[in-house]
Amino acid sequence: MPPLPARRVLAVDADWYAYDLNTQQLVAVAPPLAALLRGEKPIVPAARRALRRARQRAGLFLAPRTRLVSRTEVDQLVDRDLQHLVLTVTEACNLRCAYCLHGAKLGWVRPHGSGAMTMATALAATEYFLDRRDGARTPVISFYGGEALLNREVITGVIAAARAHARGVDTIFIVDTNGVLLDAGVADWVLQSGVHLQISIDGAAAQHDRYRVDQTGKSTFDRIMANISYLLDRDPGVADRLSYIVTLAPPVDLFAVAEFFRCFPPYLAQGVATPPRLTVNFANLQGQDWPRNLESAVGLPAISVQVEQARREYLRSLAVGRRNDLSPVIRALFEPELIRLHHRSRSPLGATFAPGANCRPGRRKLHVTAAGRLQPCERTGEVMSLGTIKTGIEGPAVARLYGDFHQAVRDRCGRCWALRLCSVCFAAQAENADLTTGQMSVPSAVCRRVRSGKEQSLKMLVQVLAMSPASRRWLDDTSLS
């Protein structure tokens, strides 16, 4: 029997499914074929016949000879097709959130500082980005910090410059903010300028104020809620330009956070019918001295148990046509990944493949630090650089990053069934950098965690696709942006 490709066999309820790496098909398989694909012995004749039919009729479970390469070999053109510019306009922050990486003294990421981007650097970065923007996509410029609103003068200058640029008229502007500085004056500026806000809120006061405090240790929840309410009172339509970042840090009470956003007080008060748009993250506590098992210490299930409870609630609600009744927190936990998997490429694997998720330094996204250093993104700390705003994106620097990443993962990617689904990128290298040797590794634990998550999401996708057309219509109507 010819060799089998990398694949994953999934048990979903009482049925078997197989994900085929080569074609990225996810298909139902009979128990004999499932046993063969799982490597069980002895191989029964029925399994051999089923495998032969799958190969001949559908091109499934073939074993192509794919060579892993550094993306340098397939993406030699850089400094072009940029889609998203992230400007760290200030390193200063008016909060001291307990889980913040910038206060964790980790070495690979900058500490809290006072540096601010100059207008000259910001305008040079804006022009550089728009001159090289991807003409097929709407450009996005994000303002990041620290607390970005501490340098509103630069933000205002960039917006004016971009709108005056021949290739920047359609630019979308997003300000990342903790919401504390959104007083009446700033709120009026938000309404007039048309910027989008991405506001950090971790739940109701009991959850939010545990860790998101100001520099004097005072709570921030009430101030943020009052500021959002003022914005909505002036113009309820501004809700279309607001989104929220929810960071879950232990001890996590997932369903309390979910209920808060399901009945989001500022929206209820103003009669905003649409639920808040949000992203849910788990706090990155790697290298930080946090106690373990904090959930059990306060009588809560482990976070893994809570997520599984949320998964079951999500599927039950979807099956009976009550998706819109779910908290946006529950939907945000699962739907972005379901959408990505549903719209995955079905093209054959090809003769070569370059690991590295969708991250393409020098293309797509560009982060500019307050001092004018260029980086792949804002999550790569102090250990990765593509050049400076004066030199531009440097091809050799991009090639080095690609080469280092390929070196870090080449020993395992070739055997991995999740190769084409993988989300491991340069950020994983950055947070595991050895600052003494300069080595940029990707620990195998990172890969195991990603594979486990992909397997759970594939199983979930099978369950969603088995539902009635009405229950899954929301998924069929989505697209990858």
N, C-alpha and C positions, 0 to 999 in steps of 0.2 A: 504494500500500500504506500503511495507517495506520502511524503511528510505533510503534516498539517501546519497551517499558519497559526500565528498568535490569535487566540479567540477567547471568549468568556462565555461560559454556560451559566444561565441564570434560572433558578427555581422561583417561579412566581405563582403563588397559591399552589395548585396541584399540577401546574403545567411547566414545561421546559422551553426555554428560549436560548438562542445563541447569537452573540454579537460577533460578526466576522470582521476582523481588522482590515482585510484587503478591500472589501467593498463597502464597509461600514453599514451593512444591512443588519437588521435586528429581526430575526425570524423565529417562528415557532418550530420546534423540532420534536420528533417522537422520542419516547424514552430510550430505545436502542441507540439512536444516533446521538442523543445527549450523553449517554454513557461512553460511547466511542470518543466523542469530542472532549470529554472529561478525562480521558486516558485510562478508563477502566478496562480490566482484562477479565476473562477472555473476550475478544471481539466476536459478536455473533454475526451470522451471515446477513440477517436483516439490516444490521447497522452498516455493513459494507455496501449493500445495495442502496440504502438511503443516501449514503455519502456520495456514491457514484452518480446518482440522479441529481443531487444538489450541485455537484460540480459540472455535470454536462448540461443541465437545463438552465441553471441560474448563475453559473460561474462562482458559486459559493465555496468557501473552505479550500481554496487553492493556496499554494505556498509560493508566492512570488519572491524573487530574490531582490530585496530592496537594500540599498546601501545607505547607511546613515552618513550624513555629511554635515559640515558646519554650514550655517545659512550663508556664510560668505560666498560659497560656491554658487548659490542660486539667487542671491540678493546683493549683487555687487554695486548696484546703483543706490546711493544714499543721498541725503541732503535734498530730498524732493518728496512730493506727495504727502506733505504734512497735513494732518487733520485736526490735531488738538494741541494747543499750547497751554502749558501750566506755568504760571509765574508765581514764585514765592516772593511776594511783594514785601514781606517782613518776616523776620525770625522771632519778633516779640509776640508775646501772648498775654492777655489779661486774665487767663485762667491757669490753674495748675491741676489738671485732671490726673487722678491717681494712676491711671493706666497708660498715660501718654508716653510714647517712646522717647520723646525729647527730654523727659525728666527722669529717665531710667538709668542714665549713665552707662550706656551699652557700648560706646566706642564707635560702632559702625554708623551710628546716626548722630546728627548734631545735637548738642544740648540746647536748652532754652537760651536765646541770645537776644541781642538788641539790634542786630544788623537789619538794614532796610534797603530795598532796591531803589536805586536812583531813577529819576525820570529818564535820564539819558539811556541807561541800561534797558529800562522797560520799553522805551520807544524803539530802540535798536532791535530788541527781541521781537517786537510786534511786526516791524517791517520785514525782518528776516523770515519770520513765519509766513506772513501773507505772500511774500514773493515766491515762496516754495509750497504754497498750499495745494492740496489736491482739488483740482477744479471741479471734480465730479461730486464733491461732498460739501456740505455747509461747514465752514470753519467754526471751531469752538475755542474760546480763550477763557481759561479758568484762573481765578485769583485765589492764592493759597497762602498759608502762613505756617506758624504763628496764627494770629488773628488778622485776616486780610484787611478788615475795615480799619485797622490802626494806620493804614497807609492809603486812605481813600483818595488822596490827591493823585497818586500814581495810577490808581484804578481809573479815575476819571480821565486822566491824560491818555491812557491806552485806549479807552473806548472812543474818545474823540479822534485819535490817530487812526484807529482801525476803520472807523466809518468814513474817514476822509481818503483812505487808501482805495485805489481802483479795484483791488481784489478783496476788500474787506467790508463792503457795504452790508452783506448778509450775515456777518459774524454774530454768533450767539455768545453772550457773556455770562459767566457763572461765578458767583462769589461764594467761597466756602467760609462760613461764619459760625461762631458759637451762639450768635443771636443776642448777646448781652448788650452790644453797642447799637442795636437797632432802635434808638430813641426816635423822637418825633422828626428831628432834622434829617437823620439818616433814612428813616422810613420814607419821608417825602422824596428824597433823592432816588430811592429805589423805585418808587412809583413813576417818577419822571424819566428815569434813565432807561427803563425797560430791561434791566439786568435780572437774571435769575438768581435765586438764593438757594444754597444748600446748607440747611441749618442742622446742627448737631443737637439732638434731644434723645435721651436714653430711656424715656418712659415718664411715668408720673413722678411727682416730687420724691417719693420714697426711693425710687430707683435712681433717678437722675442726680439728686443732691448727695448721694453717697460719695460720688467720685468727681463730679463736675462742679468744682468750687473755684472761686476766684483766688487771687494771690494772697488774700487775707484769710482764706478758709471759709468765706461766707457762701451760702447757697446761691444758686443762679436760676433755679427753675421759675420762680415767680416773675423775675424780671423778663425772662425770655417769653413766657406766656403773654405777659402784658404787651410786649413789643409786637408779637405776632398778631394779637388782637387789635392793636392800633392799626397795623397795616391793613388787615381785613376790614376794619371799620371804615377806613378811608376808601378802600376799593376791594370788595369781595373777589373781583375777578383776578386779583393778584395771586390768588391760590394756584392759578395755572402756571405761575413762575416760581412756585415754592416746592422744594423737595426736602427730605429729611434724612439724616444719617443717624442710625440707631446702633450704638455699640453695646454689646452684651458682655458685661464683665461679672465674674463670680462674686457672690452667689446669684445666679441667674434665676429669676422667676419669669419664665418665658410667657406664660399665659397672662400674668399681670401686665406685662408690657404690651402684649397683643390687645388686651381689652382697652387699655388706655388709648391706643391709636385707632381702635375700632370706633370708639366714641370720642374722637379727638376734640377736646373742649372748645378751642377757638373756632373750629369749623362748625360745630353744633350751634354755638352762640350766634354765628353770622349766617346760618342757613346754607353753608357751602355743602352741596350734595355729594360732590366727588370725594372719595376717601383720600387722605394724604398720600402722596407718592414718596416712597422711601426705600432706602437700602439698609439691609441688616448685616452688620459685621460682628464677629466675635473678637474681643480684645486680644491683641497680640501680646502675650505675656512671656514670650520666650526670653530667657535670660533674666527675668525679673523674679524677685523673691516673694512670690505670692503663696499663701497657704493652700494646701490641696483640700479637696472634698468640702468646699465651703457650702455647697448646696445641702449636703446631708447634715451639716452642723446647724442649719436653721430649719430643718425638717422638710426640705424640698427634694424631689427626685434628682438624680444626676442629670446634667444637661443633655447627655445623649438620650436618656429616657424621655425627657421633655420634648426633644426634637422628634422622636418616633411617635409620641402622642400627637404632636402637631401634624405629622405626616398622615396619620390615620384620619384625623379630623379633616384635613384638606381633601383627602380622597373621598371620604363619606359625603362631604358637602358638594363636591364636584359631581358625584354620581347622581345626586337628587336635584341637581340644577340650582344649588344655592351658593355658588361661588361668590356672588356679590355680597353675601352675608358674612363672609370670612373677614377677619381682621387683615388689613394690608400687611401686617407683620408676618402672618402665616403665609400669605401669598408670596411675599418677598423672599421668604426662606427657600421656596421651591421653584417658583415659576421662571426666574431668569435662566436657570440651568435646564429646565424642561424645554424652554424655547430654543436654547442653543443646540440641544441634542436633537430636537425635532427637525431642525433645519440644517443638520450636519451635511457635509458634502457626501455624495454617494459615488464620487469618481474613484477609479481604481487607485491603489496606493502609489504606483509608479516605481521607476527604477531607483530613485533616490528620495530621501526624506530628511528634512532638517528639523530636529527637535527644537522646542522653545516656545510652544504655545503660539499666540498671535503677536507676541512682542517682537517688534522690528526696530531696534535702535537706528536712529537716522531717518526713519520713515514713520508715518502715522502720528505718534505722540512725541512731544518734546517738552522736557521740564527745564526751566531756567531758575537757578538758585538766586538768592538775593544778591550775591556777589557776581552774578553773570556767568556761572559755570553751567554747561549743558549736560543733561543727564537723560537716560532713557525714560524715566518717570520719577514721580515724587516719592516712590517707595524704595528707591535704591540707596538711600542714606548718603554717606560721604565717600563710599568706596568705589563708585563708578562714575566715569566722566567720558563725554563725547567730544569735549573741546570747550571753548569759551565763546561768548557772544562776539568777541573780536576775531577769533580764528574761524568761527563757524564749526559745523559738524565735521570732524576729521575722520576720513575714511579709515586710516590705520587704527584709530581708537575703536571704531565700530568693529573692525575685523578682529581686534584683540578680544573684545567682549564675546563675539560669536565663538571664537576659538576656545576661550576659557569655558564657556558654557558647554560646548561640544565635548571638551575634555572631561568635564564633570559628570556627564550623563551617558556617554557613549557605551559604557560597559553594561548598562542595564536597559536602555531604550529599545534596543534591537530585539529583546525578548519580551517586551511589554505589550499586552493586549490593548492597553489604553493609549498607545502611542499617539493616535490621531485625535484623541479626546483630551489630551493632557493640558493642564493649565499651569504647570510649573514653569516659571519664567525667571528673569534676572533678579527679581526681588527675593526669591528663595536663596539665591547665591549671596546677595548682599547681607542678609541677616544671619548668614552662617559663615561670613568671611573670617579668616584667621588674620588678625591685624598684625601679627608678628611675622608670618611667612608670606602674607599676601595671597594665600591659597583661597580659591573660591569654590567651595564644595556644595553639593546638593545632597544632604543626608538621605539615606535610603528610607528613613522614617517619613520624610516628606512625600516620597513616591507612594509609599503604602497608604498614607492618609488620602492622597488624591485618588488612587485606584479604588479605595473603599467608597469614597464619595461618589465616584462615577458609577460604580456598580449599583449603589442604592438609587441613583437617579435614573439609570437605565431600567431598573425594575419598575420604578414609579411611572416612567414613560409608557411601558407596556400596559400598565394598569389604566392609565389615562386613555390610551389609544383603543382599549377594549370597551370603553364606555360608548353610550349612544352618541350619534352625531351632534345632538343638541348640547350634551355635556362637554364635548371636546371642541365645540365650534370656536371657542375663544382661542385655543391653541392653533387651530388651522388658519385663523385669521391673522396670526402674528407674522412678523418677518424679522430678519436680522438687520439691525440698523447699520 
